[in-house]
Amino acid sequence: MTMALAAPNVRRQIAQQGKMKGVAIIEAPKTNQTPTEDPQYPAAVERVKAAARELQDSGIVDSEGRRIRKDLPLDMQDSEDRDFGG
């Protein structure tokens, strides 16, 4: 059994029926725009500064952010009764 090929006009009509119609065009955002200010940024900066002040007041880091205390808590030091919490 052989299948007859459709005439060129019929093929064109079938192709036109399958085309999408009424597609909306959406404009892409421009990439060269300057970013807007983040409203949460100032609060985040203050939280980080407060955490750094707390570490400095505790004597853990110096004013440059380098660690001062390098000792480990007792439960983390090398010994037989070390507890990993697991």
C-alpha positions as semicolon CSV with decimal commas, in nm:
position;residue;x (nm);y (nm);z (nm)
1;M;0,000;0,000;0,000
2;T;0,148;0,333;-0,100
3;M;0,054;0,668;0,040
4;A;0,000;0,948;-0,205
5;L;0,189;1,268;-0,136
6;A;-0,022;1,578;-0,086
7;A;-0,011;1,846;-0,351
8;P;0,206;2,152;-0,276
9;N;-0,098;2,371;-0,211
10;V;-0,237;2,129;0,045
11;R;0,100;2,109;0,222
12;R;0,118;2,490;0,238
13;Q;-0,233;2,509;0,386
14;I;-0,147;2,249;0,649
15;A;0,172;2,437;0,741
16;Q;-0,016;2,766;0,774
17;Q;-0,279;2,609;0,999
18;G;-0,008;2,492;1,238
19;K;0,149;2,836;1,278
20;M;0,099;3,023;1,603
21;K;-0,110;3,334;1,586
22;G;-0,137;3,623;1,827
23;V;0,193;3,578;2,010
24;A;0,263;3,873;2,237
25;I;0,603;4,037;2,217
26;I;0,761;4,100;2,555
27;E;1,043;4,351;2,587
28;A;1,351;4,224;2,766
29;P;1,488;4,436;3,051
30;K;1,783;4,655;2,961
31;T;2,108;4,525;3,104
32;N;2,283;4,861;3,120
33;Q;2,055;5,001;3,390
34;T;2,208;5,076;3,728
35;P;2,075;4,851;4,005
36;T;1,833;4,998;4,254
37;E;1,932;5,029;4,619
38;D;1,860;4,724;4,833
39;P;1,645;4,831;5,130
40;Q;1,781;4,548;5,348
41;Y;2,149;4,628;5,289
42;P;2,196;4,895;5,562
43;A;2,041;4,668;5,826
44;A;2,264;4,379;5,717
45;V;2,573;4,600;5,745
46;E;2,473;4,697;6,098
47;R;2,424;4,332;6,197
48;V;2,769;4,240;6,066
49;K;2,928;4,533;6,248
50;A;2,752;4,434;6,571
51;A;2,876;4,076;6,536
52;A;3,233;4,200;6,477
53;R;3,210;4,427;6,783
54;E;3,087;4,134;6,992
55;L;3,382;3,918;6,881
56;Q;3,624;4,201;6,961
57;D;3,465;4,260;7,304
58;S;3,492;3,888;7,379
59;G;3,862;3,893;7,295
60;I;3,829;3,646;7,010
61;V;3,945;3,876;6,727
62;D;4,147;4,196;6,711
63;S;4,054;4,519;6,532
64;E;4,184;4,378;6,202
65;G;3,963;4,069;6,228
66;R;4,247;3,828;6,310
67;R;4,183;3,559;6,571
68;I;4,342;3,615;6,910
69;R;4,219;3,307;7,094
70;K;4,327;2,985;6,932
71;D;4,255;2,748;7,217
72;L;3,978;2,491;7,193
73;P;3,695;2,432;7,438
74;L;3,755;2,143;7,678
75;D;3,517;1,909;7,502
76;M;3,706;1,957;7,173
77;Q;4,062;1,910;7,304
78;D;4,251;1,583;7,257
79;S;4,162;1,351;7,543
80;E;3,985;1,024;7,613
81;D;3,660;1,184;7,721
82;R;3,617;1,390;7,408
83;D;3,251;1,406;7,299
84;F;3,156;1,455;6,936
85;G;2,788;1,493;7,020
86;G;2,683;1,196;6,809
